[in-house]
Amino acid sequence: MNTEKIIVPLDVPTITEAIALIDQLPQVSFWKVGLELFVSTGPEILTQLKQRKKRIFLDLKFHDIPNTVAGACRAASQYGVDLITIHATAGKVALKAAQKALEDGAKVADKPVPNLIAITLLTSLNSRELAFDLKIPLELPEYALQMALLAQESGLAGAVCSPQEVEQLRRTCGDDFLLVCPGVRPTWAEKGDQQRSFTPSQALKAGADYLVIGRPITASEDPVAALQRIFEEIS
Ligand SMILES: O=c1ccn([C@@H]2O[C@H](COP(=O)(O)O)[C@@H](O)[C@H]2O)c(=O)[nH]1
């Protein structure tokens, strides 16, 4: 059973709830720490995950001017996490500065360099919002591709994209470009605010390296059974 490809987000407000989930699902080796938990509780959860020998996706989605994202990346590189996110729309100068700061910071901290991956377009947005609210004149798949190419040209390790765009990004960006897909929903799960979803097996077949699957597992009455059902679907 391939459990390595699933990243489960710890989208809870307290360390106690986060640790309860980690301990309830020992077969999960890769956990995501996002804005809710990090803003609520700080870096303590990263220490807890490290002690349990888990891989960590620090999903703080940096989006700021080059000097500021570089500072944030330099600081984040001390934690020894595996993945870090930045919005591609921060622009090429910021993406390059962030990548360089991660490399410099990791060297100083004597840690491996985390893979920096760029958000192409949040999976909660649809084509209508892209065109009419964000006033982006490109078709959505083309826009996501251009954001991934910007990340690749800037020297980043990969991108975050919806599973609906992953096949095209994989074809264009190649096999070495890391593609991480949130917005994954088994047929039996609520979509919630995710607007461009695929099932876990569709997403893997389309070329995703990792699937981020949260509420179908963590909000389930029985997270262990939900995870098992997903493992069975993809194995
Ligand atoms: O485009 C994006 C980027 C990040 N996310 C994050 O992934 C998880 C998805 O959780 P679900 O409960 O499976 O919807 C969540 O932490 C988001 O912050 C995303 O959904 N889309």
The ligand as an SDF file (V2000), in Angstrom:
LIG
                    3D

 21 22  0  0  0  0  0  0  0  0999 V2000
   -4.2730   25.5840   -3.5700 O   0  0  0  0  0  0  0  0  0  0  0  0
   -4.2610   25.1250   -2.4120 C   0  0  0  0  0  0  0  0  0  0  0  0
   -3.1530   25.2210   -1.5960 C   0  0  0  0  0  0  0  0  0  0  0  0
   -3.1890   24.6650   -0.3460 C   0  0  0  0  0  0  0  0  0  0  0  0
   -4.2900   24.0420    0.1160 N   0  0  0  0  0  0  0  0  0  0  0  0
   -4.2510   23.4580    1.4710 C   0  0  0  0  0  0  0  0  0  0  0  0
   -4.4510   22.0410    1.3880 O   0  0  0  0  0  0  0  0  0  0  0  0
   -5.2920   21.5960    2.4310 C   0  0  0  0  0  0  0  0  0  0  0  0
   -6.5180   20.9500    1.8480 C   0  0  0  0  0  0  0  0  0  0  0  0
   -7.3370   20.4910    2.8800 O   0  0  0  0  0  0  0  0  0  0  0  0
   -8.7410   19.7820    2.5980 P   0  0  0  0  0  0  0  0  0  0  0  0
   -9.3510   19.6610    3.9610 O   0  0  0  0  0  0  0  0  0  0  0  0
   -8.4270   18.4500    1.9730 O   0  0  0  0  0  0  0  0  0  0  0  0
   -9.5410   20.6580    1.6930 O   0  0  0  0  0  0  0  0  0  0  0  0
   -5.6030   22.7970    3.3090 C   0  0  0  0  0  0  0  0  0  0  0  0
   -4.7090   22.7770    4.3960 O   0  0  0  0  0  0  0  0  0  0  0  0
   -5.2950   23.9980    2.4260 C   0  0  0  0  0  0  0  0  0  0  0  0
   -4.7670   25.0820    3.1540 O   0  0  0  0  0  0  0  0  0  0  0  0
   -5.3840   23.9400   -0.6830 C   0  0  0  0  0  0  0  0  0  0  0  0
   -6.4390   23.3640   -0.2930 O   0  0  0  0  0  0  0  0  0  0  0  0
   -5.3320   24.4770   -1.9430 N   0  0  0  0  0  0  0  0  0  0  0  0
  1  2  2  0
  2  3  1  0
  2 21  1  0
  3  4  2  0
  4  5  1  0
  5  6  1  0
  5 19  1  0
  6  7  1  0
  6 17  1  0
  7  8  1  0
  8  9  1  0
  8 15  1  0
  9 10  1  0
 10 11  1  0
 11 12  2  0
 11 13  1  0
 11 14  1  0
 15 16  1  0
 15 17  1  0
 17 18  1  0
 19 20  2  0
 19 21  1  0
M  END
$$$$
